[in-house]
Amino acid sequence: MHHEVTAVAPLEDKGAGHTALPPAALHPKALAPANLILTVVLSVFGAIVGIQMLASLGITPSTSLIGALAAMTLARVPLAMFRGFRSVHAQNLAQTSISSATFGAANSLFLPIGIPFLFGLPQMVVPMLIGVSLAMLLDAWLLYRMFDTPAFPAKNPWPLGIAAAEAIKAGDGGGKQAWLLLGGLATGVAGAVFKLPMSAFGVALIGGLGAMTAFGIGLLVRGYSAPLFGFDIGTRYVPHGMMIGAGLVALVQVARVVLKKHGRAADSSGVTKEALAEARGASVLGRSLKLGGAGYLAIMVLLCAGTGIYTGMSPGMLALFIVYGTFAAFVHELIVGIAAMHSGWFPAFAVALISLLLGILIGFPPEALVVLAGFSAATGPAFADMGYDLKAGHLLRGEASGSAFELEGRREQMIAGMVGFGVAIVVVACAYPLFFANHQTAPINAAYVAAIKAGISGETARNLALWAVPGALLQLAGGPRQQLGVLFATGLLIASPMAGWMVAAGIACRLAVHGVLGAAARERLEVFAGGVIAGDALYSFFSGAVKSLRK
């Protein structure tokens, strides 16, 4: 018998280990007046901060904890209108909205529209803003549908989500867990003061062991290949080639999961409840991929028409461009989502550059490449950020996959996120003329524009093809659960050897703690690691805000 699943919600899993909330429990509504006012105010703040820090420093801060802290503070005001913010779920809605607005405004909107401006095509800015706004909203909606499916399981780390959830739980419950979180928070801040990438240390405490090992090795190889061996892998496009191979294999692995599990769902006889639940999740995933493909295709057509680039290409080249742009958006989204889920880092800028390099190799005209770069850069950040937020909510709701309360909470989070993204669109539309008038764009835009103007050499094309092979083989070896190829390539793309050492230190501490405490180590490490990541994020946010204001 074939079991159909509703389009808007992941399936129910009543397996052991989950604590379902009573049916009477009602999740706070994202559109309730008090919640809506707070989310809009926080979203405006988050969007402005995100744009300012991206334009001045080239980074986007994690603001989700700022939203949670704001809600916690209001909860302690002795007025009836603020009483609702005592709920950890209301605080979760606040952190979801501000985080969505920050990453949406900076990475998904402001960055892409800066590419045509910097290239000397200001007439493309408005149609590009419309197109990338639609891509951002589709991105977030797709993660909402794909969360807790075989491709993006809720049980996987999503490290920034764990950090947000542990901070909210500690603020609500106190006790030993709060002290453990504060210890992690102090460790994160102390390390960040000395310029140590403490988020890498925290992520290594809770991420998959294989994925973290691959990620750490990639970071160290990138950092020491040139000084030790005189071989600069960055200038030879080794990381980019590795990611191309790993990303293509990851896409095939997702497709295999969908087809395999879908067949199991169609014939449920003799299948365990867990396997059947996983099969239903694959069915939801398959339908989501189809809807996403249709959505990205429609946005590509809209961008081609709105920017006028269709006039500079033959019908065949235009069709190829639309298909390639749609495919690149899908692969970019999956790679960024996988990297974010396992490592807490998403190489959105670098993966967009890979899509651009391949577009140059195909031979698309410069104006089309501008659109391709912007569209590729816009897909991924909102997808990853929504994953972090839903993971935080999942933990706060007791990890009760499939319960009515979990599904309702996830839906309210999606609404709060969409409020944040909507505010981001308005803020960017109002703010970009001021930034562009002062010639302020995201620093990475200069790399995109330089690549378009310089073209690509035969040697670069050979390097991309050559290094795609080991990337594909490593991804095959690790399989869809460990994602070794994607995580190793992610490490190669990040020029931070110290982050590699911090990952190594985190893995060593994790193994030592497990050796001493055994099974009890996991929960304590999650709380402590959440504090470390939160401390690093808070210090980075406030120090970055001060620096950007001085500029």
N, C-alpha and C positions, 0 to 999 in steps of 0.2 A: 504494500500500500504506500502510495506517495503522500508524504506529509508536506503541506504547503506552509510557508512561513510568511508573516506579514512583511511588507516592504520596509517598514520604518523601524523595526525592532529586531535585535538579535534574539536568538532562541532561548528557550528556558532550559536550564540545567539544574536539576534538583539533586545533584550528587552530594556525597558526603563532604563534610568540611565547610559547608556554607551555612551561614546563620540567616534564615529568612526573617524579615521583619513582619510584624503582625499586619493582617490585611487592612486594619483601620489606620495604619500609619500613612500620613499624607506628606508628600514631598513639597517643600516650599515652591511657590510658583515664580518663575522668572519675570513674569509680567505683572505680578502684584505691585501696587504703587510704590511701596517703600523699596523693594528690591530693584524695581526698574529705575527709580531715581538714582539709587546708589550705583547701579551698573553703568548708567549713562555718564554720570560724573566721573567715575573711575575710568571709563573707556576714553573719555576726552583727554584725561590726564595721561593715560597710557599711550594713546596715539601720538600726542605731542612729544612726550618723552622719547618714544621710539624713533620718530622722524629726526628729532634734534640730535640724538646720540648717533644714529646711523650717518647723518650728514657730517657731523663734526669728528666722530671717532671711528666710524666704519663698523661699529658693533651694534647689536640690538640686545638690550638687557632683558632678563627674565623678571617680569613684574607681578607674577601671580601671587607671590607672598605678600606684596604690598596690598593687593586687594583683600587678601584674607586678614591681614593685620588691621586694615581699615574697618572691616566688618566686625572684628573682635573688639575694637575700640568703641565702636558705636553700641555694641551689645552691653557695654558697661555703663552707658549713659542711662540714668534712672528715669526714662521717659517711655511711655507705653508704645510709641511709634517705633522705637528701636528694639523692642523686646524680641522681635522675630529674628534678629541677627545673632541671638544666642545659639541658634541652630547651626551645627557644623555644616549642614547642607546649604543653608543660606550663605554661609561664608564660602562654600565651594562655588556657588553661583557667582559671587563677587570676584573670586580669583580667576574663574573661567572667562568672564567678560573682559577684565583688564588685560589678561594675557593675550586673548584673541585680538583685542584692539591694538596692542603694542606690536606684535609680530605681523599682524595684518597690514597695519599702516606702513610700517617700515619695510619689511621684506617683500610683501606681496604686492604693494601698491607704489610706494615712493621710489623704491629701487628700479622697478621696470620702466616707469615713465621717464626716469632720468636718462635712459639710454637713447631714445630718439632726440631728446633735447641736446644731449652732449654731442650727438652725431650731426647736429645741424638740421634736424627735421622737426621743428617745434609744432608744425601742423598735425603731427601724428600723436601728440601728447594726449589730447582729449579722447580720441578713439581708443588709444592704448589704455587709458585709465578705465574706460568702460569695459573693455575686454578683460583686463586683468582683474577687475572687480568681480566680474562673473566667474572667472577662473578660481579666485579665492573662495567665493561662496560655495562653488561646486566642490572644491578641495575639502573644505571642512565638512560638508554634508556627506561626502563619500567616506571619510574616516568614521563619522558617526554610524554609518551603516556597516562598515567593515570591522569596527571594533568588536573584539571577542569572537572573531571568526578564525579559522585555521591560519590565515595569513597574518593576522594581527591579534593574537590571543591576549585577553585581559590579564592572564597570569604572567606574561612576560614583564621584564623590569619597568620600562617606561620611567627611567630614574627621576626625572624632574617631577613626575606625578607622585612618586613615593615621597619625595621631599615635601611637596605641598601638603599631602595628606597627613604626614607625620607631624608637621608643624601645627596644623589645625587641630589634630587629635590631642597633642600635648597642651595646646592652649585651652582646650575644653576640659580635659581630664586631670591634668597635673600628675602628681605622684612620681614614681621611679622613672616612668617613661619620659616625663617632662625633663627630669634631670639628665637622663641619657641624651635626649635631643639637645638640651642646652650645652652639654659637653661637646657634642658634634658641631653645634653652631659656633662655639668658641674656637674649636679646632679649625673650622672652615675659615673664620674671620682671621685668625692668627696666621694661617698659611697664606691667605690672600694678601695680607699686609706685606708679606715678604715676596710677593709676586709669584707665588706657587699656584699652579692650576688645581686647586683643591677639588673642584667638581670631578676631575678625572680620578682622583683618589676615592671620592665617595662613590662614583659610579662603579669602580672596580670591586667595591665591597658587596655589591648587590646584583651586578649584571651576570649574564651567563659566562661561565668560566672559559669556555672555548672562544666565545665571541670577544671577551675582554683580553684574552691572550693574543688573539689575532690583531685586535685594535692596538694594543700596547706595542707589539712588535712592529706594526706599520709605522707608528709614531717614531720609534727609535731608528728604524731604517731610514726614514725621511730625514731625520735630524743629523745622522752621522754618516750617511753614504758619501757626501762630498768631502768633509774634513778627514775621514779615515781612508777612503778609497779613491778620492778624486773623481767621483762619478756623481754628478748632480742629477738625481732622478727627476727633479721638477722640470728642468729645462729640456729634458729628453722625453717628457710626457709619459713617463712610466706609470705614475698614479692614475692618469686619465685613461690609459689603455687598460690597466687592470680593472678599473671601475666599469669600463665598457663591457669587458668580458663577463665580469661578475654580475653586472646589472642585467644583461641579456639572459644569463642562466637563471637568475632570480625570477625574472618574468616567466620563463618556461616552467620553473618549479611551482610558481603560484598557479599557472594554468593547469599543471598536472594535478595539484591538490584539488582544484575545482572539479575537474573531470572525474577524478577517482572517487572523491567523496560524494559527488552528485549521483554517480551510479549506485553507490551504497545506499543513498537515501531513497532511491527509486524502488529498491528491493530491500525492505527492512526485516525480512524473515531471518531469524537466527542471529540477529545483530544486537549487541549490548546497547543499553541506553546511552552510554557515553559515546560509543561509535556512531549511533544514530544522531545524537545531538551534534557531533562534529560534522556529520554529513549534511545536516540541515544548515549549519553555519556555512559550509562550502557552497550550498545552494544560494544562500543570501549573498555570499561573496561573488558568485558568478553573475547574479543579476545586477549587483552593484557595478561590477566591471563593465557590463554591457551598457548600463545607463551612463556611467562615467565616460565611456568611449563616445557615445552619441553626444553627450554634453560638450566634451572637448572638441569634437569635430565641428559642432555648431559654432562654438566660440572662435575656432580658427577661421571658419568661413566669414564670420562677422568681422574679425580683425582684418582679413584680406580686403573686404569690401569697404570698411570704415577708413582704413589707412590709405586706400587707393593703390596698394602694391600690386593688385591683380593686373593693372594696366602695363606693368613692366615685365610680364612673364607670358610665355605661350600657354595654351590650355593644358598641355601635358605637364609642363613644369609647375604650373599652378596646382594641378591635382596632386602631383608628387609632394609639393610643399605642404599642402593641407594634411595629407596623410602622414608625412614625416613629423609635422608639428604635433599632431594628435598622438602619435606613437611616442614621441620624445616626452610629452607631458605625462603619459602613463608611466614610462620607465623612471622618469625623474621623481614622480610621486612615490613610487614603490621603493626606490633606493633611499630617498630621504626618510620615508616612514620606517623602513627596516633599520637604518642606522640610528635614528632617534629612539626607536623602541629598545634596542639593545645597549646603546652606548650613551644616550643622552646628548649626543652631538649630531647635528645633521649638516652635511656638506652641501647645502643648497647652492651656494655660489659656484663651487667647483663643478658640480654636476651640470649646472646650467651652461657652464663654459664648455663642457664636453659636448653637449647637444649643439652648441654653436660651432665648435670645431668640425663636427661631422657635417653640419649644414654648409660650412665653407667648402669642405671637401667635395660635397655633392655638386656644388656650383651655383647655389642660389644667389641672386643679385643682392647687393649691399642693403637696399631698403628692406628686402624680405628678411635678411639676416637680423636687422634691427628688431623687427617684429618677433622673430623666432627667439632671440635672446631675452626679450622682455617677457614673452609668454612662458618660456621655460623657467625663468627666474621666479615667476609668480606662483608656479605650481610646486607644492612641497611644504613650504613653511607653515601654512595654515593647517595642512594635513597632519604634520608632526605635532604642532601645538595642541590641536584638538585631542590627539592621542594622550598627551601628558595630562590634560584636564580631565578626560574621561577616566583615566587610570586613578587620579586622585579621588574622583567621585566614587569609583568602584570600591576603593579601599574604605572610604568613609561610610559607604552603605553596607559594609560587612561582607564584601566579595560574594554577594548572593546572585550569581549569574542567572539571569532569566526570571528572577522574582518580579512581581508586579512593581514593587518599590524601586528596584534597580532600573527597570525599563522606564518608569516614570521619571526617575531622577536623571537618567541619561538624556531623555527627551528635553527636560527642563534645562539641562546644561547646554544642549545644542541650541535652544532658544536664546539663552544668555550669551552664548558665543556669537550667534548671529546678530544680536544687539551690538556686541563689541565690534564685529566686522562692519556693520552698517554705520556706526559712529566713525570708524576708521575711514570709510569711503568719504564721508562728509568732511572730516578734518583734512584729509589729503587734498581733496578738491579745493578747499579754501586756502590751504597753506602752501601748496607747491609753487604758485606764482611768486610768493615772497622769497622762497629758498632759491628758485631758479634765477630770480632777478639778481641775487647775490652770488650766482654761479656756484651754488651748493647742491651737490648731488651725492649719492652714495659713492665712496671711493672705488669700489669694485667696478663701477660703470666704465671707468677709464680703461680697465683691462678688456672689457667686452668690445668697446669701440676700437681700441688698438688692434685687437684680433681681427675684427671685420676689415679694417683698413689694410692690415698687413697681409691678409690671406694666409694660406697654409702651404708649406713646402712638401715635396715628395718624401723627404726624410721624416718629417713629422707624421705623415700618413702611415709610413712603414712602421714607425715606433708604436703608434696607436694599435695597429693590427697585430704587431708582434707581441706586445705585452697584454693584449686582450686574451691571449691563449692561456697563460698561467693564471690570470684572474678567473677565467671560466673554470679551469680545472680545480682551483682551490674552492670555488663556490660549490662545485659538484661534490668535492670531497667532504665538505662540511654539511651539506644538505640544507634543506629549508629551515631547520630548527636552529642550527648554529650560525648560519650566514657568515662563514669564515671569509669568503671572498669579498663580500661587500664591506665587512668591518675592517679587514686588512687594507683594502683600498681607501677606506675612509681615513685610517691612520696615515697612509701615505700622502693624502691630500692636505694634511694639516702640518704646517711647519712649526711644531712645538715639541722638541725633544724632551723638555722638562715634563710635559704631560705624559710622555711615555714612561718616564721614571716614576711618576706618581701613580700610574696604572699598575706598574710592577710592584710598587710599595703596597698598594691597596690589595692586590692579589696575595702577596705574602702575608699581610695582616689577616686577611680573610681565612687563609688556610690555617694559620696559627690559632686563631680564635675557634675555628671549627674543631681543631684538634683538641682543644682544652674543654670547650663547652658542649661539643657534639651537636645534637639536633636543636638544642635551645639557642644556638648561636644565630640562627637565621633571623628571628624576630628582633633580637637586640641589634644585630648589624643593620637591619633595615632602618630602625629608628635612628641609630647613630649616623649612618650614611645620609639619611634624610637631613639631619642637622648639618652635616658637613657641606652638602650641596646647597642647602638654604643659606648657610653663613657665607659661602663663596658668592652666591648670587646677590645677596643683600649688600655685601661690601662692594662688589663690582657695580651694582646699580648706583649706590650713593656716591662712590668715588668717580664713576663715569659721569654722573649728573653734574657734579661739581666741576669737573674738567670741561664739560661741554658748555657750561655757563660762563666759564672764563674765556672761552674762545670768541 
